[in-house]
Amino acid sequence: MMLIVSLAFDHLLGFAGIPALVNRIPVLVGAFTVSTVSMRLIFTVATSAGVQLLDYGSEQGWIYNNPENVRLVNEFLAANPLLSVGLILFSLAAAMILGGLSGWLLARVAIRLEPIYILIATLALTDLGCVPGRSITWVSGGTLGLSVPDPLAFIPGSQHTAWALVIVAIAACVFLLLNRFESSPWGRLVAATGENPITATSMGGDLVQIRGRVIFYTSGIMALAGTLWGFYYLFVVEAPFHNSPWLFWPMTAILLGGSGGKRGAVLGTIAVFTIYEAIVVFKEPLATLFFFPASYLESIILSLLMLASLILLPRGPINGRRRHLKGIVYDGVVTDDS
C-alpha cells in the first residue's frame, strides 16, 4: 500500500514538480469509501436478498450493530463470489473518483500560486480535512471505527494472503500505468510544465489545468491504498491515517530511491518499508539503548533518513540520469555531467 502511494507521489512531486502534500486525505477518503459507501451498498443489497440484518439506519444501530451485521454480510458474500468481485471493483472505482476530487479540492486553493505556497497550504489543510472522520459517526464510526465486510470471504483459509496478492497486482498496474503516462505526449507536457513552467506557459500550456489534472489522478491512485487498507484490515478508523506513514515515509522513499522515476520509487519504498517494519518490531528493545521514549524513535530515524538522502544521494542511486525523450539524439547536445 505504501508503494502505491509512493508511485503516485513520485509522479506528482518528482515528475510533475507539484509539491502538493495531499497524500493523507485521498488515502483517508479511500478508506472511508469502504466504510461509508460500499458498506451501505452491500447492506442494502443483502437486505433486498432476504438477509435479516439488525438496524443500521440509526446512528446507534450503525455503530453498535456493526459487528453482527458485518458477520451476516460476510456469510452472504461467501455464497456470492461474483457479487464480491463486483463490490471490490465498485469500491476501487468509487475511491479513485472521490479521492481524486478530495485531493483536487484540497490543492485548489493554492494551485495558481508558486510551488512553496502549494506545499504550505496543502500541508496545513490536511489536518482540517481529517476532522470529519473523527466527529461524524456515519462516515466511519467516529473515534470507535467500524468493521467492514470482506469481499474475499468466499476464498477458504486466510484472506490476508489473497489480499496481499491483490495489493501487489494493483501496485504493478499502477507502476505500468504511470510509466505509460510519463512516456506519452501528455507526460512530456507535464514534465515540461514541472521543469520550466514559464516556458511551458508561453508555449500555450495551461499551468493551472495541467496541475489540477495531475493532482486529480494521482490523488485517485493514492485513494486505492486507503481502500485496500480497509479491506486488508477489515476495519476503518481515522486514527492510523496521519502524515507520518502516508506522507513523510513515502517522501523519504522517493528521496532515497531518487525522485522522478518509478524504479527509484520501488527501490526506495522497499528499503523504507523494511526500516519502518523493523522499527515497529524492535521499537521497545531499541528504546532501552536511548534516554528518550520509544515513541520518538520513528520520528528520529525518519528525519535522519531524509537528511542522509538529501546529503549523500541527492539524485538517488538509480535516477541519476537526465530524462531523455524517445526519438531525439542527445549525443553532443547534453551530457549527464553538464
Secondary structure, 3 states (H helix, E strand, C coil): CHHHHHHHHHHHHHHCCCCCCCCHHHHHHHHHHHHHHHHHHHHHHHHHCCCCCCCCCCHHHHHHCHHHHHHHHHHHHHCCHHHHHHHHHHHHHHHHHHHHHHHHHHHHCCCCCCHHHHHHHHHHHHHHHCHHHHHCHHHHCCCCCEECCCCCCCCCCCHHHHHHHHHHHHHHHHHHHHHHHHCCHHHHHHHHHHHCHHHHHHCCCCHHHHHHHHHHHHHHHHHHHHHHHHHHHCEECCCCCCHHHHHHHHHHHHHHHCCCCHHHHHHHHHHHHHHHHHHHHHHHHHHCCCCCCHHHHHHHHHHHHHHHHHHHCCCCCCCCCCCCCCCCCCCCCCCCCC
